[in-house]
Amino acid sequence: MSKVSVLVVDDAPFIRDLVKKGLRSQFPGIRLEDAVDGRKAQQLLTRERFDLILCDWEMPEMSGLELLTWCRAHETLKTIPFIMVTSRGDKENVVQAIQSGVSDFIGKPFTNEQLTNKVRKALSRAGKLEALVASAPTRSVITGTGNDSLAALTSGRSDVKVAAPAPAAPSLGLPSPATAAAKPVVSAAKPGAASGRGQGQLRLSIGTMACVIKGLSLKEAALVVRRSESLPQVLESAVLDLEQGEGGEVARLNGYLHAVAALEPRPDSDWLQLTFRFVDRDPQKLDYLSRLIARGTAQKHFTPGA
């Protein structure tokens, strides 16, 4: 029996590696190939046969929607399952993808469980799951590693709960509440006031957290968040929403949590400092970051409660 082949398309290397690691942990017999954008994916699809495509929406050269439209226009590719991986939660975008023939969605950020459940469902519909089920492990290899690395922050407290994975989004519906686009946290102060500057929203699988931008560069952002019952996980993918200016200009920046630490020098700190690494290479987003840095939006000296 031939191996089941999956093509992973994303311009962010970290996301591609995360997806491939998650799939290999659940489906040891799977064959995985990746592409950095839609153009590279086209080249692979004309040379090789694939049983499933996992594709990011926003990419340079060719978007996920353009690749989907191209696939559905070719007789040999029109029936291949195509799962769109996206942080876009707008109804218009979802309807457009459905009309173009998308098979399913995964909203960013997503958990390993959500990813494998979507892939399992797609392969089952295509009659390809049986080839993988026999060798699949009973549980994910990477389950719990993120929270283990944060044990020092809980200081053995029994009231700190480990977050359960967010429920998977319904098939061909909007992403789950944790991934749907929400309004950035900005001050309702008068135009020109500085109190709304340096704020944003961090969207994780456990929900949405208001944050303050303590430092900002083209590589990463230093964020301060209030500690809650559910702790964010190191290496968890996330989306940072930033808004700047009276026009309400918003950037949705994809990335992952590189580090999580207590902001105050005590184990029961009420504040956490997160290092958020960007994975986007979109020129427009990089230009947006450059303008934010030039305007001095980042609050370099943030004091909790100030």
Backbone as CSV, one residue per row, in Angstrom:
resi,resn,N_x,N_y,N_z,CA_x,CA_y,CA_z,C_x,C_y,C_z
1,MET,0.850,-1.207,0.000,0.000,0.000,0.000,0.877,1.245,0.000
2,SER,0.606,2.185,-0.881,1.427,3.386,-0.977,1.207,4.289,0.228
3,LYS,2.247,5.078,0.542,2.148,5.985,1.678,1.199,7.134,1.370
4,VAL,0.589,7.660,2.434,-0.259,8.838,2.304,0.642,10.063,2.310
5,SER,0.450,10.959,1.334,1.312,12.132,1.169,0.550,13.416,1.460
6,VAL,1.183,14.302,2.238,0.578,15.582,2.603,1.537,16.706,2.215
7,LEU,0.995,17.754,1.600,1.779,18.933,1.242,1.431,20.069,2.202
8,VAL,2.448,20.605,2.884,2.286,21.705,3.831,2.824,22.976,3.180
9,VAL,1.964,23.988,3.033,2.347,25.224,2.343,2.215,26.397,3.312
10,ASP,3.333,27.052,3.626,3.331,28.200,4.538,4.641,28.954,4.369
11,ASP,4.590,30.283,4.365,5.823,31.056,4.213,6.611,31.166,5.507
12,ALA,6.048,30.720,6.638,6.743,30.765,7.925,7.392,29.415,8.219
13,PRO,8.732,29.328,8.279,9.406,28.047,8.539,8.966,27.400,9.844
14,PHE,8.734,28.222,10.888,8.349,27.654,12.176,6.999,26.954,12.092
15,ILE,6.057,27.542,11.365,4.736,26.936,11.230,4.833,25.627,10.452
16,ARG,5.621,25.618,9.379,5.790,24.375,8.617,6.375,23.271,9.496
17,ASP,7.395,23.620,10.273,8.021,22.623,11.144,7.057,22.147,12.227
18,LEU,6.263,23.069,12.764,5.303,22.721,13.812,4.251,21.752,13.273
19,VAL,3.739,22.025,12.072,2.724,21.167,11.463,3.303,19.778,11.184
20,LYS,4.493,19.738,10.604,5.101,18.448,10.258,5.415,17.629,11.510
21,LYS,5.892,18.285,12.555,6.179,17.581,13.803,4.905,16.999,14.403
22,GLY,3.833,17.799,14.394,2.562,17.330,14.940,1.997,16.151,14.174
23,LEU,2.093,16.182,12.842,1.561,15.090,12.034,2.406,13.822,12.174
24,ARG,3.722,13.980,12.240,4.580,12.799,12.394,4.360,12.117,13.729
25,SER,4.040,12.906,14.771,3.818,12.316,16.091,2.563,11.454,16.134
26,GLN,1.598,11.752,15.267,0.344,11.013,15.244,0.285,9.991,14.119
27,PHE,0.969,10.275,13.005,0.914,9.397,11.836,2.336,9.059,11.376
28,PRO,2.985,8.099,12.020,4.392,7.789,11.715,4.627,7.412,10.256
29,GLY,3.652,6.851,9.573,3.851,6.413,8.203,3.592,7.470,7.152
30,ILE,3.286,8.681,7.563,2.897,9.716,6.619,4.119,10.275,5.875
31,ARG,3.920,10.675,4.615,4.987,11.323,3.844,4.655,12.800,3.735
32,LEU,5.600,13.651,4.122,5.364,15.085,4.183,6.320,15.838,3.274
33,GLU,5.777,16.780,2.522,6.561,17.709,1.734,6.082,19.118,2.087
34,ASP,6.949,20.119,1.896,6.510,21.479,2.198,6.929,22.445,1.096
35,ALA,6.261,23.586,1.084,6.527,24.643,0.108,6.393,25.982,0.803
36,VAL,7.227,26.961,0.395,7.262,28.260,1.069,6.186,29.222,0.560
37,ASP,5.559,28.910,-0.563,4.478,29.752,-1.071,3.695,28.984,-2.137
38,GLY,2.670,29.624,-2.679,1.813,28.965,-3.653,2.526,28.580,-4.935
39,ARG,3.488,29.405,-5.369,4.229,29.096,-6.596,5.022,27.803,-6.454
40,LYS,5.732,27.669,-5.335,6.507,26.452,-5.094,5.580,25.245,-4.968
41,ALA,4.415,25.459,-4.358,3.445,24.372,-4.219,2.954,23.920,-5.586
42,GLN,2.715,24.864,-6.490,2.294,24.525,-7.856,3.305,23.598,-8.531
43,GLN,4.583,23.918,-8.386,5.628,23.111,-9.002,5.611,21.679,-8.468
44,LEU,5.435,21.539,-7.141,5.381,20.200,-6.537,4.145,19.442,-6.995
45,LEU,3.016,20.135,-7.077,1.755,19.483,-7.434,1.727,19.015,-8.889
46,THR,2.515,19.653,-9.737,2.571,19.210,-11.133,3.496,18.006,-11.320
47,ARG,4.368,17.755,-10.309,5.323,16.652,-10.422,4.956,15.443,-9.576
48,GLU,4.283,15.668,-8.444,4.034,14.594,-7.493,2.552,14.502,-7.147
49,ARG,2.175,13.331,-6.627,0.793,13.122,-6.203,0.688,13.321,-4.697
50,PHE,-0.339,14.058,-4.259,-0.578,14.283,-2.840,-2.016,13.920,-2.496
51,ASP,-2.206,13.487,-1.249,-3.535,13.091,-0.777,-4.216,14.186,0.023
52,LEU,-3.459,15.233,0.412,-4.014,16.314,1.225,-3.104,17.526,1.125
53,ILE,-3.716,18.727,1.102,-2.956,19.980,1.118,-3.359,20.780,2.355
54,LEU,-2.365,21.183,3.143,-2.560,22.092,4.271,-1.899,23.405,3.871
55,CYS,-2.681,24.468,3.721,-2.138,25.687,3.114,-2.495,26.943,3.899
56,ASP,-1.485,27.790,4.128,-1.695,29.103,4.734,-2.459,29.994,3.750
57,TRP,-3.178,30.985,4.282,-3.940,31.886,3.416,-3.047,32.999,2.865
58,GLU,-2.380,33.735,3.775,-1.608,34.909,3.386,-0.142,34.536,3.154
59,MET,0.285,34.586,1.881,1.664,34.278,1.521,2.094,35.173,0.372
60,PRO,3.396,35.453,0.260,3.876,36.216,-0.908,3.805,35.355,-2.163
61,GLU,3.963,35.989,-3.319,3.967,35.320,-4.621,2.576,34.810,-5.023
62,MET,2.014,33.908,-4.225,0.682,33.372,-4.509,-0.001,33.021,-3.188
63,SER,-1.194,33.534,-2.958,-1.911,33.288,-1.705,-2.513,31.887,-1.692
64,GLY,-2.965,31.486,-0.503,-3.618,30.195,-0.378,-4.901,30.117,-1.190
65,LEU,-5.642,31.224,-1.247,-6.884,31.241,-2.022,-6.596,31.088,-3.518
66,GLU,-5.522,31.721,-3.994,-5.150,31.592,-5.405,-4.716,30.169,-5.736
67,LEU,-3.985,29.540,-4.800,-3.568,28.153,-5.022,-4.782,27.229,-5.039
68,LEU,-5.729,27.472,-4.132,-6.954,26.675,-4.086,-7.720,26.785,-5.407
69,THR,-7.874,28.007,-5.909,-8.581,28.223,-7.173,-7.877,27.498,-8.320
70,TRP,-6.554,27.550,-8.338,-5.772,26.866,-9.377,-5.967,25.355,-9.309
71,CYS,-5.956,24.810,-8.091,-6.149,23.365,-7.920,-7.522,22.917,-8.419
72,ARG,-8.545,23.668,-8.064,-9.901,23.265,-8.439,-10.154,23.398,-9.941
73,ALA,-9.267,24.126,-10.639,-9.413,24.274,-12.085,-8.718,23.158,-12.858
74,HIS,-7.973,22.283,-12.155,-7.265,21.184,-12.796,-7.942,19.857,-12.484
75,GLU,-8.172,19.079,-13.494,-8.917,17.833,-13.354,-8.279,16.883,-12.353
76,THR,-6.944,16.790,-12.346,-6.260,15.842,-11.460,-6.182,16.323,-10.016
77,LEU,-6.489,17.601,-9.779,-6.361,18.168,-8.431,-7.690,18.648,-7.854
78,LYS,-8.747,18.619,-8.634,-10.011,19.237,-8.212,-10.663,18.535,-7.034
79,THR,-10.327,17.267,-6.791,-10.961,16.535,-5.683,-10.037,16.344,-4.486
80,ILE,-8.790,16.807,-4.558,-7.871,16.617,-3.443,-8.323,17.454,-2.244
81,PRO,-8.379,16.886,-1.035,-8.764,17.669,0.144,-7.813,18.845,0.353
82,PHE,-8.371,20.014,0.590,-7.592,21.246,0.735,-8.046,21.941,2.027
83,ILE,-7.164,21.961,3.031,-7.480,22.592,4.312,-6.764,23.933,4.389
84,MET,-7.519,25.017,4.583,-6.946,26.355,4.676,-6.578,26.657,6.124
85,VAL,-5.328,27.055,6.347,-4.842,27.431,7.673,-4.777,28.949,7.704
86,THR,-5.574,29.579,8.561,-5.706,31.030,8.474,-6.037,31.682,9.800
87,SER,-5.635,32.946,9.929,-6.039,33.767,11.076,-7.187,34.688,10.694
88,ARG,-7.640,34.581,9.455,-8.765,35.406,9.001,-10.085,34.821,9.485
89,GLY,-10.851,35.618,10.239,-12.132,35.141,10.726,-13.317,35.856,10.128
90,ASP,-13.061,36.729,9.150,-14.154,37.486,8.535,-15.064,36.558,7.738
91,LYS,-16.368,36.769,7.880,-17.345,35.919,7.190,-17.150,35.962,5.679
92,GLU,-16.817,37.147,5.148,-16.643,37.278,3.698,-15.511,36.385,3.202
93,ASN,-14.421,36.305,3.971,-13.289,35.472,3.572,-13.652,33.994,3.585
94,VAL,-14.399,33.588,4.618,-14.813,32.200,4.728,-15.718,31.824,3.556
95,VAL,-16.691,32.682,3.254,-17.610,32.420,2.143,-16.845,32.323,0.827
96,GLN,-15.867,33.212,0.639,-15.074,33.206,-0.595,-14.306,31.892,-0.740
97,ALA,-13.732,31.400,0.358,-12.989,30.141,0.313,-13.912,28.958,0.050
98,ILE,-15.094,28.972,0.646,-16.056,27.891,0.421,-16.492,27.866,-1.043
99,GLN,-16.750,29.029,-1.592,-17.155,29.108,-2.996,-16.044,28.639,-3.934
100,SER,-14.796,28.760,-3.489,-13.659,28.326,-4.305,-13.364,26.845,-4.154
101,GLY,-14.069,26.168,-3.220,-13.923,24.726,-3.092,-13.055,24.245,-1.956
102,VAL,-12.885,25.046,-0.900,-12.086,24.607,0.242,-12.776,23.441,0.946
103,SER,-11.994,22.530,1.497,-12.554,21.361,2.182,-12.815,21.627,3.649
104,ASP,-11.923,22.411,4.299,-12.062,22.666,5.726,-11.135,23.810,6.105
105,PHE,-11.252,24.260,7.364,-10.425,25.336,7.891,-9.739,24.903,9.175
106,ILE,-8.560,25.476,9.438,-7.932,25.446,10.764,-7.572,26.889,11.081
107,GLY,-8.078,27.397,12.204,-7.792,28.770,12.581,-6.499,28.884,13.366
108,LYS,-5.721,29.928,13.082,-4.521,30.226,13.859,-4.903,31.092,15.048
109,PRO,-4.326,30.822,16.218,-3.425,29.706,16.524,-4.207,28.425,16.732
110,PHE,-3.571,27.272,16.529,-4.238,25.991,16.681,-3.408,25.077,17.570
111,THR,-4.066,24.098,18.175,-3.366,23.119,18.996,-3.022,21.902,18.138
112,ASN,-2.123,21.075,18.641,-1.764,19.854,17.931,-2.982,18.941,17.787
113,GLU,-3.837,18.931,18.797,-5.044,18.106,18.751,-5.995,18.584,17.651
114,GLN,-6.169,19.893,17.538,-7.036,20.436,16.490,-6.494,20.092,15.110
115,LEU,-5.186,20.216,14.954,-4.555,19.912,13.672,-4.775,18.458,13.276
116,THR,-4.462,17.532,14.158,-4.572,16.118,13.818,-6.030,15.696,13.622
117,ASN,-6.950,16.299,14.374,-8.365,15.975,14.181,-8.848,16.394,12.788
118,LYS,-8.430,17.568,12.338,-8.815,18.032,11.005,-8.224,17.135,9.923
119,VAL,-6.957,16.770,10.079,-6.295,15.914,9.095,-6.934,14.532,9.082
120,ARG,-7.221,14.013,10.270,-7.865,12.692,10.368,-9.216,12.695,9.649
121,LYS,-9.982,13.758,9.861,-11.310,13.855,9.233,-11.192,13.932,7.707
122,ALA,-10.232,14.749,7.225,-10.067,14.918,5.783,-9.614,13.624,5.116
123,LEU,-8.672,12.915,5.747,-8.178,11.659,5.175,-9.243,10.570,5.229
124,SER,-10.079,10.615,6.268,-11.159,9.640,6.377,-12.157,9.819,5.240
125,ARG,-12.512,11.073,4.955,-13.451,11.352,3.862,-12.879,10.917,2.520
126,ALA,-11.540,11.016,2.386,-10.889,10.654,1.127,-10.572,9.170,1.033
127,GLY,-10.883,8.404,2.099,-10.614,6.978,2.107,-9.150,6.626,2.279
128,LYS,-8.364,7.544,2.889,-6.931,7.324,3.047,-6.507,7.078,4.495
129,LEU,-7.429,7.208,5.433,-7.067,7.122,6.848,-6.647,5.723,7.271
130,GLU,-7.246,4.712,6.678,-6.984,3.339,7.083,-5.507,2.975,6.973
131,ALA,-4.805,3.579,6.022,-3.388,3.282,5.828,-2.524,3.800,6.976
132,LEU,-3.068,4.737,7.778,-2.269,5.346,8.839,-2.674,4.945,10.243
133,VAL,-3.921,4.563,10.426,-4.455,4.333,11.771,-3.694,3.255,12.535
134,ALA,-3.320,2.185,11.858,-2.685,1.055,12.537,-1.396,1.444,13.242
135,SER,-0.642,2.393,12.655,0.652,2.754,13.234,0.605,4.027,14.077
136,ALA,-0.571,4.640,14.200,-0.663,5.890,14.951,-0.557,5.643,16.442
137,PRO,0.228,6.472,17.197,0.318,6.334,18.646,-0.999,6.709,19.307
138,THR,-1.182,6.298,20.542,-2.442,6.552,21.235,-2.558,7.964,21.757
139,ARG,-1.419,8.660,21.908,-1.477,10.039,22.380,-0.324,10.815,21.792
140,SER,-0.447,12.131,21.789,0.562,12.986,21.199,1.848,12.952,21.993
141,VAL,2.959,12.911,21.286,4.259,12.870,21.947,4.553,14.175,22.654
142,ILE,4.036,15.300,22.109,4.426,16.596,22.654,3.406,17.134,23.667
143,THR,2.402,16.348,24.020,1.380,16.825,24.946,1.993,17.202,26.283
144,GLY,1.698,18.414,26.766,2.069,18.828,28.105,3.445,19.452,28.231
145,THR,4.271,19.418,27.230,5.629,19.915,27.380,5.660,21.412,27.655
146,GLY,4.727,22.152,27.052,4.731,23.587,27.261,4.444,23.956,28.697
147,ASN,3.434,23.316,29.323,3.096,23.646,30.694,4.154,23.150,31.669
148,ASP,4.835,22.021,31.337,5.890,21.541,32.205,6.985,22.586,32.346
149,SER,7.298,23.276,31.250,8.363,24.264,31.280,7.983,25.492,32.091
150,LEU,6.700,25.646,32.448,6.247,26.793,33.231,5.979,26.437,34.685
151,ALA,6.441,25.263,35.118,6.139,24.810,36.471,6.640,25.785,37.518
152,ALA,7.770,26.442,37.238,8.339,27.365,38.218,7.423,28.548,38.475
153,LEU,6.623,28.929,37.477,5.730,30.069,37.640,4.559,29.768,38.568
154,THR,4.154,28.497,38.629,2.991,28.158,39.452,3.358,28.033,40.922
155,SER,4.641,27.800,41.213,5.129,27.687,42.585,4.352,26.661,43.383
156,GLY,3.922,25.562,42.693,3.222,24.496,43.376,1.810,24.842,43.783
157,ARG,1.276,25.951,43.306,-0.068,26.364,43.716,-1.113,25.466,43.075
158,SER,-2.062,24.992,43.857,-3.100,24.082,43.363,-4.208,24.817,42.636
159,ASP,-4.248,26.180,42.780,-5.353,26.915,42.163,-5.048,27.323,40.728
160,VAL,-3.818,27.032,40.267,-3.472,27.365,38.893,-3.819,26.184,38.010
161,LYS,-4.730,26.382,37.069,-5.223,25.304,36.225,-4.459,25.264,34.909
162,VAL,-4.243,24.057,34.401,-3.650,23.880,33.091,-4.760,23.991,32.050
163,ALA,-4.524,24.783,31.040,-5.576,25.037,30.048,-5.841,23.803,29.212
164,ALA,-7.134,23.507,29.022,-7.520,22.431,28.107,-7.459,22.976,26.693
165,PRO,-7.223,22.107,25.707,-7.187,22.576,24.320,-8.511,23.212,23.920
166,ALA,-8.430,24.262,23.123,-9.649,24.905,22.647,-10.387,23.969,21.709
167,PRO,-11.735,23.992,21.727,-12.493,23.112,20.828,-12.212,23.413,19.382
168,ALA,-12.231,22.371,18.564,-11.968,22.542,17.138,-13.095,23.332,16.486
169,ALA,-12.748,24.108,15.482,-13.760,24.889,14.773,-14.643,23.967,13.946
170,PRO,-15.925,24.261,13.837,-16.823,23.441,13.016,-16.361,23.426,11.576
171,SER,-16.598,22.317,10.883,-16.188,22.175,9.487,-16.864,23.229,8.620
172,LEU,-16.043,23.895,7.816,-16.501,24.927,6.892,-17.224,26.069,7.602
173,GLY,-16.852,26.320,8.880,-17.449,27.433,9.600,-16.389,28.431,9.993
174,LEU,-16.750,29.390,10.809,-15.798,30.367,11.283,-14.843,29.725,12.270
175,PRO,-13.607,30.264,12.418,-12.689,29.744,13.412,-13.272,29.863,14.805
176,SER,-12.699,29.078,15.747,-13.182,29.089,17.122,-12.998,30.467,17.729
177,PRO,-13.701,30.785,18.843,-13.637,32.115,19.438,-12.223,32.554,19.742
178,ALA,-11.331,31.610,20.103,-9.960,31.980,20.447,-9.197,32.477,19.242
179,THR,-9.624,32.095,18.027,-8.879,32.466,16.833,-9.595,33.491,15.985
180,ALA,-10.861,33.761,16.273,-11.602,34.731,15.466,-11.028,36.126,15.676
181,ALA,-11.055,36.932,14.641,-10.508,38.273,14.737,-11.351,39.101,15.693
182,ALA,-10.713,39.648,16.710,-11.421,40.454,17.694,-10.867,41.864,17.654
183,LYS,-11.617,42.830,18.200,-11.171,44.209,18.197,-10.001,44.372,19.151
184,PRO,-8.928,45.058,18.706,-7.788,45.272,19.573,-8.176,46.071,20.805
185,VAL,-7.438,45.844,21.904,-7.704,46.560,23.140,-7.050,47.933,23.028
186,VAL,-7.821,48.967,22.825,-7.287,50.322,22.729,-8.078,51.215,23.662
187,SER,-7.422,52.263,24.086,-8.062,53.182,25.014,-9.115,54.008,24.303
188,ALA,-10.145,54.381,25.021,-11.193,55.232,24.467,-10.879,56.703,24.700
189,ALA,-9.608,57.001,24.914,-9.197,58.377,25.173,-9.410,59.241,23.938
190,LYS,-9.286,60.555,24.112,-9.470,61.494,23.009,-8.387,61.281,21.963
191,PRO,-8.666,61.598,20.693,-7.661,61.454,19.641,-6.371,62.173,20.011
192,GLY,-5.250,61.494,19.786,-3.958,62.101,20.069,-3.443,61.776,21.449
193,ALA,-4.308,61.245,22.326,-3.850,60.877,23.663,-2.934,59.677,23.579
194,ALA,-1.963,59.607,24.494,-0.954,58.545,24.440,-1.387,57.285,25.160
195,SER,-2.516,57.330,25.888,-2.894,56.184,26.715,-3.256,54.957,25.903
196,GLY,-3.619,55.112,24.601,-3.960,53.968,23.780,-2.767,53.372,23.052
197,ARG,-1.588,53.967,23.236,-0.409,53.520,22.503,0.265,52.367,23.227
198,GLY,0.873,51.477,22.429,1.630,50.382,23.024,0.777,49.250,23.538
199,GLN,-0.502,49.206,23.152,-1.379,48.139,23.599,-1.736,47.234,22.434
200,GLY,-2.172,46.024,22.753,-2.559,45.087,21.712,-3.309,43.907,22.284
201,GLN,-3.506,42.913,21.436,-4.197,41.693,21.813,-3.390,40.494,21.350
202,LEU,-3.261,39.514,22.221,-2.563,38.282,21.877,-3.588,37.164,21.848
203,ARG,-3.750,36.532,20.665,-4.739,35.460,20.512,-4.047,34.106,20.578
204,LEU,-4.423,33.307,21.574,-3.844,31.994,21.826,-4.940,30.935,21.798
205,SER,-4.539,29.664,21.875,-5.536,28.597,21.913,-6.372,28.654,23.185
206,ILE,-5.825,29.246,24.276,-6.557,29.328,25.538,-7.485,30.543,25.582
207,GLY,-7.401,31.419,24.589,-8.245,32.595,24.569,-7.453,33.836,24.185
208,THR,-8.050,34.995,24.393,-7.430,36.267,24.029,-6.959,37.001,25.271
209,MET,-5.732,37.524,25.221,-5.151,38.222,26.367,-4.780,39.641,25.947
210,ALA,-5.236,40.631,26.727,-4.794,42.003,26.501,-3.323,42.089,26.898
211,CYS,-2.541,42.866,26.152,-1.122,42.958,26.451,-0.623,44.383,26.237
212,VAL,0.507,44.669,26.854,1.192,45.942,26.663,2.527,45.642,25.996
213,ILE,2.880,46.435,24.989,4.122,46.229,24.251,5.250,46.921,25.001
214,LYS,6.091,46.137,25.644,7.202,46.702,26.419,8.388,47.026,25.517
215,GLY,8.577,46.224,24.471,9.655,46.443,23.516,9.265,45.864,22.174
216,LEU,9.768,46.452,21.081,9.359,46.016,19.757,10.522,46.138,18.782
217,SER,10.728,45.077,17.994,11.721,45.096,16.928,11.138,44.346,15.741
218,LEU,11.882,44.273,14.642,11.393,43.544,13.472,11.437,42.037,13.693
219,LYS,12.107,41.597,14.738,12.254,40.170,15.017,11.267,39.674,16.058
220,GLU,11.005,40.502,17.091,10.174,40.032,18.200,9.568,41.191,18.959
221,ALA,8.628,40.839,19.847,8.003,41.831,20.725,8.070,41.324,22.159
222,ALA,8.376,42.214,23.078,8.324,41.901,24.511,6.967,42.354,25.031
223,LEU,6.154,41.405,25.480,4.789,41.689,25.896,4.636,41.472,27.389
224,VAL,3.784,42.273,28.009,3.439,42.095,29.418,1.951,41.801,29.500
225,VAL,1.601,40.699,30.182,0.191,40.308,30.349,-0.075,40.009,31.811
226,ARG,-1.321,40.155,32.196,-1.699,39.794,33.572,-1.862,38.282,33.661
227,ARG,-1.327,37.698,34.683,-1.404,36.255,34.874,-2.845,35.830,35.146
228,SER,-3.250,34.740,34.507,-4.593,34.204,34.699,-4.488,32.736,35.089
229,GLU,-5.651,32.089,35.260,-5.642,30.682,35.655,-4.992,29.805,34.596
230,SER,-5.183,30.147,33.330,-4.612,29.379,32.226,-3.320,30.040,31.774
231,LEU,-2.228,29.299,31.837,-0.933,29.851,31.478,-0.627,29.650,29.996
232,PRO,-0.079,30.654,29.334,0.344,30.469,27.940,1.515,29.495,27.876
233,GLN,1.650,28.784,26.768,2.671,27.758,26.626,3.827,28.219,25.752
234,VAL,5.030,27.881,26.193,6.206,28.137,25.379,6.099,27.348,24.072
235,LEU,6.487,27.971,22.960,6.436,27.415,21.608,5.022,27.319,21.046
236,GLU,4.055,27.922,21.729,2.684,27.916,21.213,2.546,28.973,20.121
237,SER,1.911,28.601,19.012,1.667,29.578,17.950,0.593,30.556,18.414
238,ALA,0.671,31.794,17.929,-0.249,32.839,18.374,-0.335,33.920,17.300
239,VAL,-1.293,34.834,17.502,-1.458,35.982,16.617,-1.493,37.232,17.481
240,LEU,-0.655,38.214,17.136,-0.612,39.479,17.861,-1.309,40.541,17.026
241,ASP,-2.373,41.134,17.573,-3.102,42.202,16.901,-2.614,43.541,17.450
242,LEU,-2.141,44.408,16.571,-1.670,45.729,16.964,-2.469,46.779,16.216
243,GLU,-2.816,47.850,16.925,-3.526,48.962,16.297,-2.782,50.241,16.599
244,GLN,-2.692,51.101,15.598,-1.932,52.339,15.756,-2.621,53.477,15.020
245,GLY,-2.684,54.633,15.643,-3.161,55.833,14.953,-4.664,56.009,15.019
246,GLU,-5.102,57.209,14.672,-6.520,57.532,14.726,-7.314,56.758,13.683
247,GLY,-6.661,56.352,12.589,-7.360,55.620,11.540,-7.659,54.187,11.893
248,GLY,-7.177,53.721,13.037,-7.454,52.348,13.455,-6.752,51.308,12.606
249,GLU,-5.559,51.620,12.088,-4.805,50.687,11.267,-4.402,49.475,12.119
250,VAL,-4.696,48.278,11.624,-4.472,47.061,12.398,-3.557,46.116,11.642
251,ALA,-2.622,45.509,12.364,-1.779,44.452,11.799,-2.003,43.181,12.601
252,ARG,-2.202,42.066,11.896,-2.344,40.768,12.546,-1.056,39.997,12.271
253,LEU,-0.221,39.879,13.280,1.127,39.339,13.119,1.193,37.917,13.650
254,ASN,1.589,36.992,12.796,1.708,35.587,13.192,3.057,35.338,13.848
255,GLY,3.068,34.447,14.832,4.316,34.132,15.513,4.138,33.032,16.532
256,TYR,5.070,32.970,17.470,5.005,31.957,18.523,5.644,32.513,19.793
257,LEU,5.331,31.909,20.928,5.884,32.331,22.213,7.259,31.686,22.399
258,HIS,8.277,32.514,22.359,9.644,32.019,22.481,10.048,31.845,23.940
259,ALA,9.483,32.693,24.826,9.824,32.611,26.248,8.687,33.169,27.090
260,VAL,8.532,32.613,28.280,7.544,33.085,29.256,8.244,33.183,30.599
261,ALA,8.126,34.329,31.259,8.810,34.519,32.541,7.971,35.402,33.447
262,ALA,8.210,35.283,34.762,7.569,36.172,35.722,8.195,37.552,35.596
263,LEU,7.370,38.585,35.516,7.892,39.942,35.376,8.524,40.429,36.671
264,GLU,7.932,40.055,37.802,8.438,40.469,39.107,9.285,39.354,39.713
265,PRO,10.274,39.661,40.517,11.193,38.654,41.076,10.593,37.849,42.221
266,ARG,9.465,37.216,41.966,8.841,36.335,42.966,7.973,35.314,42.238
267,PRO,7.847,34.096,42.784,7.150,33.013,42.083,5.659,33.232,41.907
268,ASP,5.040,34.080,42.727,3.599,34.313,42.605,3.302,35.639,41.915
269,SER,4.188,36.038,41.021,4.018,37.290,40.284,2.667,37.325,39.566
270,ASP,1.997,38.463,39.639,0.711,38.642,38.964,0.883,39.023,37.503
271,TRP,2.133,39.262,37.092,2.395,39.701,35.733,3.416,38.796,35.069
272,LEU,3.208,38.526,33.789,4.120,37.697,33.011,4.705,38.521,31.863
273,GLN,5.962,38.253,31.551,6.574,38.853,30.371,6.766,37.769,29.325
274,LEU,6.229,38.000,28.135,6.293,37.031,27.048,7.185,37.570,25.935
275,THR,8.020,36.720,25.388,8.776,37.061,24.183,8.062,36.431,23.003
276,PHE,7.530,37.284,22.141,6.753,36.841,20.984,7.598,37.011,19.731
277,ARG,7.984,35.895,19.087,8.808,35.929,17.885,7.909,35.949,16.638
278,PHE,8.198,36.866,15.722,7.423,36.964,14.491,7.875,35.901,13.485
279,VAL,6.926,35.340,12.743,7.252,34.388,11.676,6.815,34.924,10.313
280,ASP,6.065,36.021,10.286,5.635,36.622,9.026,6.817,37.220,8.271
281,ARG,6.817,37.050,6.968,7.804,37.710,6.113,7.098,38.569,5.063
282,ASP,5.860,38.903,5.346,5.075,39.722,4.441,5.644,41.144,4.428
283,PRO,6.032,41.673,3.257,6.621,43.018,3.189,5.730,44.099,3.794
284,GLN,4.419,43.981,3.610,3.510,44.982,4.154,3.536,44.971,5.683
285,LYS,3.601,43.772,6.267,3.620,43.676,7.732,4.960,44.174,8.289
286,LEU,6.051,43.862,7.587,7.355,44.345,8.025,7.417,45.876,7.932
287,ASP,6.802,46.429,6.903,6.749,47.885,6.772,5.928,48.489,7.898
288,TYR,4.831,47.833,8.257,3.976,48.304,9.351,4.775,48.322,10.658
289,LEU,5.524,47.229,10.921,6.338,47.165,12.135,7.374,48.279,12.149
290,SER,7.982,48.520,11.011,8.993,49.572,10.921,8.401,50.931,11.285
291,ARG,7.189,51.184,10.792,6.541,52.462,11.094,6.154,52.567,12.560
292,LEU,5.731,51.449,13.161,5.405,51.468,14.589,6.642,51.790,15.417
293,ILE,7.754,51.154,15.060,8.992,51.387,15.801,9.440,52.838,15.648
294,ALA,9.310,53.362,14.414,9.722,54.744,14.154,8.877,55.744,14.934
295,ARG,7.600,55.411,15.135,6.708,56.311,15.868,6.905,56.230,17.378
296,GLY,7.683,55.252,17.823,7.912,55.111,19.260,6.708,54.573,19.999
297,THR,5.943,53.691,19.333,4.736,53.148,19.952,5.048,52.299,21.175
298,ALA,6.140,51.529,21.121,6.455,50.607,22.208,6.696,51.363,23.505
299,GLN,6.111,50.891,24.566,6.333,51.488,25.884,7.565,50.822,26.481
300,LYS,8.670,51.523,26.500,9.935,50.933,26.921,9.988,50.670,28.425
301,HIS,9.264,51.457,29.197,9.350,51.310,30.646,7.944,51.145,31.222
302,PHE,7.466,49.923,31.243,6.126,49.634,31.701,6.172,49.183,33.165
303,THR,5.322,49.769,33.979,5.221,49.371,35.381,3.825,48.836,35.643
304,PRO,3.686,47.571,36.097,2.343,47.012,36.358,1.554,47.921,37.296
305,GLY,0.310,48.162,36.902,-0.576,48.957,37.744,-0.443,50.446,37.542
306,ALA,0.528,50.871,36.732,0.735,52.304,36.532,-0.368,52.910,35.664
